[in-house]
Amino acid sequence: MLASFAVATASPAVATASPAVAAVTCGPSAPDYDPGSAQAVNQVSGYSGPAMRTGPGGNCQLLTRVPWGNWVTLNCYRFGDTVNGVSTWSAAHYGGYFGWVSDYYLSGRGSNYAC
């Protein structure tokens, strides 16, 4: 009974672009499984490159942008927010940053290794 009470009084859920999907967890670790790299592709007008974030979702903090055509070193992938029909994000290294980039914006659709 106590567990039911705690759940009933918990803070409200965070709204996301898709009400059926909860916000992703930002900052998850990512093992270095993938020896490969990928290039920033699918250029979007008005942006200098795809966002690298602290987790695999748009709700996660922006770390930097990977300039179009530049390469990232891959670690592995996780499922996260869907971007143009692609729901995986790769953990990657770029310019001294470690973060997550939607696989929609990576050549070869990012990492082939699950985290």
ZISULVEN-V28553 format. One line per field, one symbol per residue. ss: DSSP state (2 for helix, 1 for strand, 0 for the rest). psi: psi as a letter, one per 20 degrees, with the letter a starting at -180 (. if undefined). burial: I if it has 24 or more other ideal C-beta (glycine too) atoms within 12 Angstrom, else O. Layout:
ss: ???
psi: ???
burial: ???
This chain:
ss: 0222222200000000000000000000000000001111000000001111100000000111111000111111111111100111111111001111112221222000010
psi: hghhggghjqqqqpprhohipqqqpqjqroqmhpjarqqoalpppiqirqpprirlqiiqppgrpoppirqqpqgrqqqbqpolipjqqpprppkiqpapppihjpqjkbqjpq.
burial: OOOOOOOOOOOOOOOOOOOOOOOIOIOIOIOOOIOIOIIIIIOOOOOOIIIIIIIIIIIIOOIIIIOOOIIIIIIIIIIIIOIOOIOIIIIIIIOOOIIIIIIIIIIOIIIOOOI
